[in-house]
């Protein structure tokens, strides 16, 4: 199900660069419908403003909500029931997630996560990944 969220995400980013403006508006309408459909069917909210690195994966469908201000490094993996939100509503700043980070099931992330770690819990606790842990 994360596949469809990523398709919607990439389409949303692609359509921002379409010229001429009239064609971009048509693609924007299509994107809004696709984004809402994917959100309803999969339960994944991945706005097009989010910055994601290479090999970004959302493993399962259901209750994945990501703030549009979030940033992800390369090789990040998100499990089900994850919320990546704002630390303060008055300040539009969301966590920056480093490279090779796995965010566990039912986790609320409101602080940055450095490279090579696992974030779990509510609010998230960050732990270094074991050399034996394999997230794949």
C-alpha positions, -999 to 999 in steps of 0.1 A, spaced: 0 0 0 30 23 5 36 20 -32 4 39 -40 13 67 -15 47 70 -32 31 71 -67 8 99 -56 38 117 -39 60 116 -70 31 126 -93 25 156 -70 61 167 -71 63 161 -109 32 181 -117 47 212 -100 71 216 -129 46 211 -157 44 240 -182 21 256 -195 1 267 -165 -33 255 -179 -19 220 -182 -4 222 -147 -38 231 -133 -54 201 -149 -27 178 -134 -31 196 -101 -68 187 -100 -59 151 -109 -33 151 -81 -58 163 -55 -82 136 -64 -55 109 -65 -40 122 -32 -74 120 -14 -82 86 -29 -48 72 -18 -53 87 17 -87 71 21 -78 37 7 -43 33 23 -46 55 54 -13 71 45 -9 109 44 24 118 26 22 154 13 41 163 -18 61 190 2 79 163 23 116 158 13 124 121 10 157 104 1 165 74 -20 149 40 -10 123 56 12 98 29 21 64 28 39 60 -8 48 23 -12 55 -9 7 51 -28 24 78 -24 54 101 8 69 87 7 106 89 36 127 80 39 165 84 46 184 52 77 199 68 94 166 75 126 156 59 140 120 54 174 109 44 183 78 23 172 42 32 144 52 57 117 27 65 84 35 82 61 9 98 23 12 104 8 36 129 35 63 126 29 100 131 57 124 122 45 158 134 52 193 144 70 200 177 50 232 181 20 242 160 30 278 161 64 270 145 63 250 112 92 227 120 90 189 118 117 163 125 146 157 103 152 120 99 187 109 90 200 81 67 193 44 75 166 51 100 137 27 108 106 41 125 88 13 144 51 5 147 29 30 166 55 56 170 51 94 173 82 113 161 85 149 172 123 151 175 151 146 149 165 111 144 202 108 136 217 84 110 217 47 117 190 45 144 156 31 153 129 53 166 101 36 187 75 46 212 53 76 221 70 100 220 98 83 201 129 70 218 159 69 195 183 39 197 213 30 176 207 1 153 225 -31 162 249 -44 136 228 -76 136 195 -58 131 182 -61 96 152 -40 87 145 -57 54 
